[in-house]
Amino acid sequence: QVQLVESGGGLVQPGGSLRLSCAASGSIFRSYTMGWYRQAPGNQRELVAAITSGGPTNYADSVKGRFTISTDNAKNTVYLQMNSLKLEDTAVYYCNLYTTRLGDCWGQGTQVTVSS
């Protein structure tokens, strides 16, 4: 069983920064994809950024150049550094882990609110 524990959400002004963290407990994964999704009220959940165990990353067009996803494999942790935040970045952010053995695993979500 895997648990994903997110932290780092909060309230920030437009143009500000936040860093989200997601720590995965349980098995050590050799091959995986970890990512961040977000869901705003009335919208579908959407991919924000993802990273594979081999290193390649993928970003939504709306966050390219502003957000950076990274991992600390020793800590089984994935980070999302969010800079130049905009009002439209307001959403609940969910951590996701995918492995062929486990399928999709989700965190509980953390609220990010960008407001002046």
C-alpha positions in Angstrom: 0.0 0.0 0.0 1.3 3.5 -0.9 0.4 6.7 0.8 1.0 10.1 -0.8 1.2 13.0 1.7 1.1 16.5 0.2 2.1 19.8 1.8 2.9 23.3 0.8 -0.4 24.8 -0.4 -1.7 28.1 0.8 -2.7 31.6 0.0 -0.4 33.7 -2.2 -0.6 37.0 -4.1 -0.4 37.1 -7.8 3.2 36.9 -8.9 4.2 35.0 -5.8 5.7 31.6 -5.4 4.8 28.3 -3.6 6.5 24.9 -3.4 4.3 21.8 -3.1 5.8 18.6 -1.8 4.5 15.1 -2.0 6.1 12.3 0.0 5.4 8.7 -1.0 5.6 6.1 1.7 5.7 2.4 1.1 7.7 0.5 -1.6 10.7 1.9 -3.3 9.8 2.3 -7.0 12.2 1.7 -9.7 10.0 2.7 -12.6 7.3 5.3 -12.0 5.6 8.5 -13.2 4.9 11.1 -10.6 2.9 14.2 -11.3 0.7 17.0 -10.1 -2.8 17.6 -11.2 -5.2 20.3 -10.3 -8.9 20.9 -10.2 -10.7 24.2 -10.0 -14.4 24.5 -9.1 -16.5 23.5 -12.0 -13.5 22.2 -14.0 -12.1 18.8 -14.8 -9.0 17.6 -13.2 -6.0 18.5 -15.4 -2.4 17.5 -15.6 0.0 20.3 -14.5 3.3 18.5 -14.6 4.8 15.0 -14.6 8.1 13.4 -14.3 9.2 9.8 -14.9 11.8 7.8 -13.2 14.0 8.2 -16.2 14.0 12.0 -15.9 11.8 13.3 -18.7 9.2 15.9 -17.7 6.0 17.1 -19.1 4.2 20.4 -18.5 0.8 21.9 -19.3 1.2 24.8 -21.7 -0.3 27.1 -19.2 2.5 26.5 -16.6 5.5 26.2 -18.9 8.3 28.5 -17.8 6.7 29.1 -14.4 6.4 25.7 -12.8 9.2 23.2 -12.2 8.7 19.6 -11.2 11.5 17.7 -9.5 12.1 14.6 -7.4 14.3 13.6 -4.5 14.5 9.8 -5.0 16.2 9.3 -1.6 13.1 10.8 0.1 10.6 9.4 -2.4 9.4 12.9 -2.7 8.2 15.0 -5.7 8.1 18.8 -5.7 6.3 21.4 -7.7 8.0 24.8 -7.6 5.4 27.4 -8.7 6.6 30.8 -9.6 4.8 33.8 -11.1 1.5 32.5 -9.8 -1.7 33.8 -11.5 -5.3 34.0 -10.4 -6.1 31.1 -12.7 -3.7 28.8 -10.9 -6.1 28.7 -8.0 -7.2 25.1 -7.6 -6.8 22.0 -5.4 -3.6 20.3 -6.4 -3.3 16.6 -6.3 -0.2 14.4 -6.3 -0.3 11.3 -8.5 2.0 8.3 -8.6 1.7 5.7 -11.3 3.4 2.4 -11.6 2.5 -0.6 -13.7 2.1 -2.6 -10.5 0.0 -0.2 -8.5 -1.8 1.8 -11.1 -2.8 5.3 -10.2 -2.4 6.5 -6.6 -3.6 9.9 -5.4 -2.9 12.2 -2.6 -5.6 13.9 -0.6 -5.1 17.3 -2.3 -3.8 20.6 -1.2 -5.5 24.0 -1.8 -3.6 26.7 -3.7 -5.3 30.1 -3.7 -3.9 33.0 -5.6 -5.6 36.2 -4.6 -4.8 39.8 -4.0 
